[in-house]
């Protein structure tokens, strides 16, 4: 049994992020649909996706910057 703690930390972080998104979208939008109807849930989905777009763009930029810096430092 290997003790690669960096890999374990990385897997745990990915699982926590996925779990958070599942809770946010499935449970959150499900509760909105139950209490307010499907139209409100669709508006909630639109708001969630609209809020995630800037976060995704920043994450994509940082990921690209990380790859760029690693490539520059390797040479």
C-alpha positions in Angstrom: 0.0 0.0 0.0 1.5 3.3 -1.1 1.4 6.4 1.0 1.3 9.1 -1.7 -0.2 11.9 0.3 -0.2 14.4 -2.5 -2.3 12.1 -4.7 -4.7 11.4 -1.8 -5.1 15.2 -1.2 -5.7 15.8 -4.8 -8.3 13.0 -5.0 -10.0 14.3 -1.9 -10.2 17.8 -3.2 -11.7 16.7 -6.5 -14.3 14.6 -4.6 -15.2 17.5 -2.4 -15.7 19.9 -5.3 -17.8 17.3 -7.2 -19.9 16.7 -4.1 -20.4 20.4 -3.6 -21.6 20.9 -7.1 -24.0 17.9 -6.8 -25.4 19.4 -3.6 -25.8 22.8 -5.1 -27.4 21.7 -8.3 -29.4 18.6 -7.4 -30.5 19.5 -3.9 -30.7 23.2 -4.3 -32.5 23.2 -7.6 -34.7 20.3 -6.4 -35.8 22.2 -3.4 -36.5 25.3 -5.5 -38.6 23.1 -7.9 -40.5 21.6 -5.0 -41.4 24.8 -3.2 -41.7 27.3 -6.2 -42.1 25.2 -9.3 -40.1 24.2 -12.3 -40.0 27.7 -13.8 -38.3 29.1 -10.7 -35.9 26.1 -10.8 -34.9 26.9 -14.4 -34.3 30.5 -13.4 -32.2 29.2 -10.5 -30.2 27.0 -12.9 -29.6 30.1 -15.2 -28.3 32.0 -12.2 -26.1 29.2 -11.0 -24.6 28.7 -14.5 -24.2 32.5 -14.9 -22.4 32.7 -11.6 -20.1 29.8 -12.4 -18.9 31.2 -15.8 -16.6 33.9 -14.2 -15.3 31.3 -11.7 -14.6 28.9 -14.6 -12.8 31.5 -16.6 -10.6 32.4 -13.7 -9.8 28.7 -13.0 -9.0 28.2 -16.7 -6.7 31.2 -16.8 -4.9 30.0 -13.7 -4.6 26.5 -15.1 -3.1 27.8 -18.3 -0.8 30.1 -16.4 0.4 27.2 -14.4 1.2 25.2 -17.5 3.0 28.2 -19.0 5.1 28.7 -16.0 6.1 25.1 -15.7 7.0 25.1 -19.4 9.2 28.2 -19.0 10.9 26.8 -15.9 11.7 23.5 -17.6 13.8 25.1 -20.3 
